[in-house]
Amino acid sequence: MLRLYIFLGLQLAVSAYALVRGGAPERIVAVLMLVAYAVSMLVQSQFPVRFHGVELGIFMVDCAMLAALLAVALRAERFWPLWMTGLQAVAVAAHLAKMASPEVIPWAYAAMLAFWSYPMMALLAIGTWRHWRRMAAFGADRSWSAFSPPSPADAPPGWPMR
């Protein structure tokens, strides 16, 4: 149980940091991670049978998270969302491995799912820190790729949007 409190504390701290200091991609991913955690807690199986079979609710949450992260990665003018999308794909692959081989030990399946959350939090924290440093150094940091439609949040105050 202590492990869950530590994880939740880290998740809240990293997400708060991203919401306060991050650009649009960092804030979006912070909210995605918080929502995914909350929904995963709601849809997981009861404890005696948890991770003995494929956790379909968590699988659906992880697939939705993968799609959302991919959308951010394709639009963002950042490199870290690509890494985060790859880590989320590995978590989805853990579900597929359990589907393909149901004899996977429950604690190993649980570990395969939980492990990737920690590097993902680290990526969000580092991405937020780098955004903040660019803002401090240059006064601006483009959030979205030039191939993406501009958003009002990217325009400096007083600049017209096209």
N, C-alpha and C positions, 0 to 999 in steps of 0.2 A: 504494500500500500504506500509506503514511503516513496518508492520509485515513481508512482503515479503523481504524487504531490510535487516531487522534484521536476518531473517532466512538465506538468501543468505550470509550475512557477517559471520554468525556462521559456515555455511557449508564450505565456503572458508577457514576460519581460521583453522577449525578442519582438513580439507583435506590437507592443506599446512603443518600443524604440522605432520600429519601422513606420508606425502610424504617425509619430511625432516628427521624425527626422527624414523619412523616406520620400521619394517622389511617387508618382502615380503607380508604377509597377510594384514598388515595395509595399505601398499601402494596400493594393489589391491582393497581393499574395499573402500579406499578414491577415487580412480578413478571411481569405480562402482557407488558410491553415486553421484559424480559430473555428470557423464553421465546420470544417471537416472533422476536427477533433470532437466538437460537441455532437455532431450527428453520429459519428462513430460510436460514441458512448451510449447513444440512444438505441442504435440498431444492433449492437453486439449481442451474441448469445448469452444465456445465463451461465454463471461460473462453472457448474459441474461439467457442462459439455462444450464450453468455449474452446475453440481451436481444434476440436476433435474432428470436425468436418470443415468444409469450406465456409468461411464466414461471408455469406452472400450479401448481407447488408453492408459490411465493411468493404467488400469487393466493389459494390456499386458506388460507394462513396469514393473509393480510390480511383475508379474509372472516371467519375465526374471530375475529380481533382486533376487527374492526368489531362483531360480535355481542356479544363480551364487554364492549367499551367502552360499547355501547348499554345493556347490562344495568346496568353501574355508573352510567351517566348517569341512567338512569330511577329508580334507588334513592337515589343520593347527594344529600346536602343541600349540594351544591356546584354552582357554575356551570361551572368549568373542564372537567369531563368532557363537557359538551355540546360545547364547542369542540373538544376532542380527538376526539370521535366524528365531528364534521364533517370534521376534517382527515383522519381515517382513511378516511372515505367518499370523499374526493378521491383518495386513494391507490388505493382500489378502482376508482374511475372511470378511473384511468390504465390499469389492466389492461383495462377494458372498451373504452377508446379503442384500445388496441393490437389487441384482438380485432376491432373494427370496421374498423380501418384498419391492416393488417399492414405497410404500407410506412413506418410511423413509424420514424424513424432510431433504431437501438438505443441510442445514448448519450442521446437525448432521452427515450426510454422509461425508461431507468435513472435519469435525473435526476428525472423525474416521480415515480418511486417513492421515491427516497432523500430528496428535498427535505423532505417533510412530517415526517420523523422529528425534525428539529431544532426546529421550532416545538412539536412534541408534547413533546419533552424540556423545553423552556422552560416550557410550561404546567404540567407536572408539578412542576418546581422552584418555580414561582411559587405553585401551589396548595399545595404543602407548606409553603412559607414563610408563606403566609397562615394556614394551619391552625395552625402553630406560634405565630404572633402572637396569634391568637384564644385559644389555650390559655394563653398568658402573660398576656393581658389579662383574661380572664374565668374561667379555671380549667377551662373545658369548651368543647367544640365538637362539636355533634351531627354525627355522620357520615352518618346515613341519614335520609331524608325521613320525616315523620310518617305518610305513606301507606304506608311500608314496615314490615314486621314488625320489632320491636326486636331488637337483638342484644345479647348479654351484654357486649360490648366498650363499648357506649354507656352502660351503667348505672354511676353512681358507685359506689365501693366500699360495700358494705353495703346498697344499695338493692335491693328485691325486683324481679324481672322479672315482668311480666304476660304 
